[in-house]
Amino acid sequence: MLSVALELTYNMAILVAMVLTSGLIRRSQESATRQAILQGLLFGTATVINMVAPMDLGSGLIFDPRTVTLSLCGLFFGPLAAGVAAALALAYRLPLGGAGVIMGVLVIVSAAVWGWYFYRRWSSAKQPIRLPQLLLLGLVVHLTELSLMATLPAPLGWRTLQSLGLPIMLAFPLLTLLLGKMLSSQDAVAQAVAALRKSEHQHRSILEAAMDGFWLTNLQGRLLEVNQAYARMSGYTVPELLGMHVSQFEAGESEALSLAHIQKVLAVGSDRFETRHLAKDGRVFDVEVSVQLHALEAGHVVAFLRDITERKRSEQALLDAKTLTEAIVENAPLMIFLKDARSLRFVLLNRAGENMLGFGRDDLIGKSDLDFFPSVQAEDFMRKDRTVLEGESGVQDTPIEAVQTAHQGVRFLHTRKVGIRGGDGQMKYLLGISEDVTEHKKAQERLLLTANVFTHAREGILITDAAGTIIDVNESFSRITGFSRAQALGKTPNILSSGHQTPDFYQAMWAALHRDGQWYGEIWNRRENGEVYAELLNISAVFDAQGQVQNYVALFSDITPIKEHEKELERIAHYDVLTGLPNRVLLADRLHQTMAQSIRRCQQLAVVYLDLDGFKNINDRHGHDLGDHLLRHVATRMKLALREGDTLARIGGDEFVAVLIDLDDSQAAVPLLDRLLSAAGEEVQLGDVSLQISASLGVTFYPQVEAVEADQLLRQADQAMYLAKLAGKNRFYFFDAENDRSTRGHFESLERIRNALAAQEFLLYYQPKVNMRTGAVIGVEALIRWQHPDRGLLAPALFLPVIEEHALAVVVGEWVMDTALSQMEHWQNDGLVLPESFNVSVNVGARQLQQGNFVAFLQTLLAAHPQIRPAQLEVEILETSALSDLAGLSRLIDDCHRLGVLFALDDFGTGYSSLSYLKHLRVSVLKMDQSFVRDMLDDPDDLAILRGVIGLADAFNRRVIAEGVETEAHGRRLLEMGCELGQGYAIARPLPAQAFPQWLQHWQQNPVWGVADVALAARSA
């Protein structure tokens, strides 16, 4: 019995050590799962140690307090810990074997299960484990152990029960109670520690999550603890802050002042103040500091710091806003005043109010209107004030009031008033804002006067906005134009357009308006009924305060009667009374104009001196009346024989002068001269008298090699006319010197032309080519001009013939091609959008084509201009050129065509091999000569030739283009014949390179041609 007690004591010592070790594990920071595993290993190890030195009761029969260990492990640490401990015990017990192995295993398992069972029962109820419960666990476990002794062999089981039953029931339940109490106490301590740690963690989390900064310092001002909030404020890290002195953060205070705050805390217990701290990056921020002594730790100070930078900024902003508001009120251009709601006495008046009323604010504050204004007016002011204060609406306008001021006499004021309520909802003040509208009222009166003038003015008045839309007209406008006000409003002045003014006229008018702000002049407009009238017009631009055009005002009067009278006077002064033709005065003026135009247009003009043959005999035989009738008939026929721009004048008796303009050369005048001879020679039937005469014509041309005046041209033509009479009459004769110069083309020496090329005196003009049917611009023809330093701009006929058979012709030709392609590149680089099929055509002479390197030159040229596609270059060759080697030319054109370069046959129809050319030459375009086109309307033969050329082009699948389209009638007739492409003065004259983009922007298809195209389509249908 004594040995059993000793064994029990030994085992109990082991269990006590186990409990103490379990407490250490509980106080560790391990996770719950890891703690359960460690506790299972500890209790399992203790069980094994107990089983190593057990009470030996026989062969294979051992006894130890494993039941206490395993049941308490399950009770306090749950199934995981109990399972680990039981597994270790089983791992040791099973290899031992013996008669008690089954009982040993069942005891281990049952003890762990009972501990786990009570763990579930008591832990789910969340009740503390008390002594009765521990005693119950001990009794249940060990009664189970005694009952399991029945598994031992019969004699052994009974003996074991007899020898150990009582000790077990006396010792092991008490041991369970003792060890359970120790574990329960440790559990309470662990819970208290956990609660303390949780509380500490919560407080630390609160400090770290706080928006305000936190300091814990000693009495010397050294930081012992800080939170993240202050670290964020200051830009330091928490480790950097620890150990720093509080004075290191002060942006303005010294260390002595910082210590003074601490001394105050020691004396009073707390302190609160505002200061400025310096961040790590040098930034200064405002803080509010609350300091007090630490409640638990003596010698420590706790400080909470709040960043009040934004609050300070807000306070400053409010102060600035208050200052700004006061400044606005004080400096406002309107009078601002404030009255007490009860007494209606002034409590505020700004500077504008002083200036407006003439009373100082110091004199006015505290007084009412009765002290400054006439009693009747003052009472009226105060009555209106009370109406505002008693009303429920917001701002109220008072009618414009006449106020007697101290220095400015009567002024008209427009006042807005509103009542201001206090926090209690009661009316406290009356706020008034007054505007001096005296000048505005005067302006309204002036506007009324202006409106009366506008309405009753004798002249027509039209007003538009800045975009040109009519916004008002007066009655005289309707009287003059026939358009009512309703018809005019919303329209533009284009409704009055007569079409008599050119686009250039309107461009000049708008340029003057933009430059000078006004335009004055005469203009022809159309009334509502279609009648054209003349008006004297004055347009003025009206600008706003920023200098931008706001309106345009047009003032006009009908001057049609004056213009008709002027026209009659002009006719008397400038026209022949008998024939209605220009007289010598008007002829001189027109001749001077056409001479200047011929220089600008690089065209020739012809002066024709015409004398009727045998007219004196008719006068002598039939009398002057019949002679006058004959003169009128002949003059009419000769005028009809000329073109629209030509001039026919009668200079006296039977002598006439014709001025023929826009001639390419002297031969271009021959058809016109023939028509003049035919017109003069037609038989005239006057009553029963049949008369027929002829005419002799003398012709001279301008410009000439030498400078000549208009009277010299008349003398030259007169001299040539005399020679025509000597030659037999009824003919024309060219002035010899001029004819010689014209046939020679006014040659310049080769050396002079070579020098001109080096000096860059040559330039290219560009004449557009268009599709007259669609209006599309298909290209331009490059035409050379010579900007002669002395003689001005020279046409090619005056210098190209000199080099036609010279090698210099090749140099000039290559310069023309290179310059034309460079100009195409310049247009593209300047943003000019050219159609896809657009090309530039260049005239190439026979000599240049016959150069063996022409194809190689084209390749090099195209490579030097990579922006230009080969198809954008069209080479024009003359049908009449000396092209004896037709086969060689055909091969050259084929080679160029493979490069992508196009060819055109120029002046087609003037040579003798047209069909052969069409058969052998791979040309894309046929250009009909302008000599046929120009006379097609009058000469049936020319018209037949054109029809033939168009037919050939269609048969040979070639495009055809007409040169010399001079009038819209030419274009209409060509379209009717099936020729869509055209080039000539009716489309555009040759243009300088810089003028072409503007022309392209404003180009529009002739509407007559569009009508012709529709008519043709209708006939075809």
Buried (B, 14 or more C-beta within 10 A) or exposed (E): EEEBEEBBEBBBEBBBEBBEBBBEBBEEEEEEEEBBBBBBBBBBBBBBBBBEEBBEBBEBBBBBBBBBBBBBBBBBBBBBBBBBBBBBBBEBBEEEEBBBBEBBBBBBBBBBBBBBBBBEEBEEEEEEBEEEBBBBBBBBBBEBBBEBBEBBBEEBBEBBBEBBBEBBBEBBBBBBBBBBBBBBEBBEEBEEEEEEEEEEEEEEEEBEEBEBBBBBBBBEBEBBBBBBBBBEBBBBEBEEBBEBBBBBBBBEBEEEEBBEBBEBBEEEEEBEEEBBBBBEEEEEBBBBBBBBBBEEEEEBBBBBBBBBBEEBEEEEEEEEEEEEEEEEBEEBEBBBBBBBBEEBBBBBBBBBBBBBBBBEBEEBBEEBBBEBBEEEBBEBBBEBBEEBBEEEEEEBEBEBBEBBBEEBEEBBBBBBBBBEEEEEEEBBBBBBBBBBBBEEBEEEEEEEEEEEEBEEBEBBBBBBEBEEEBEBBBBBBBEBBBBEEEBBEEBEBEBBBBEEBEEEEEEBBEEBBEEEBEBEEEBBBBBBEEEEBBBBBBBBBBEEEEEEBEBBBBBBBBBBEEBEEEEEEEBEEBBBEEBEBBBBEBBBEBBEEBBEBBBEBBBBBBBBBBBBBBBEEBBEEBEEEBBEBBBBBBBBBBBEBBBEBBBBBBBEEBBBBBBBBBBBBBEBBBBBBEBBBEBBBEEBEBEEEEBEBBBBBBBBBBBBBEEBEBEBBBBBBBBBBBBBBEEEBBBBBBBEBBBEBBEEBBBBEEEBBBEBBEEEBBBBBBBBBBBBBEBBBBBBBBBBBBBBEEBEBBBBBBBBBBBEEBEBBBBBBBBBBBBBBBBBEEBEEEEBEBEEEBBBBBBBBBBBBBBEEBBEBBBEBBEEBEEBBBBBBBBBBBBBBEBEEEEEBBEBBEBBBEEEBBBBBBBBBBBEBBEEBBEBBEBBBBBBBBBBBBBBBEBEEBBEBBBEBBEBBEEEEBBBBBBBBBBBBBBBBBBEBBBBBBBBBBBBBBBEBEBBBEBBEEBEBBEBBBEBBEEBEEEEE
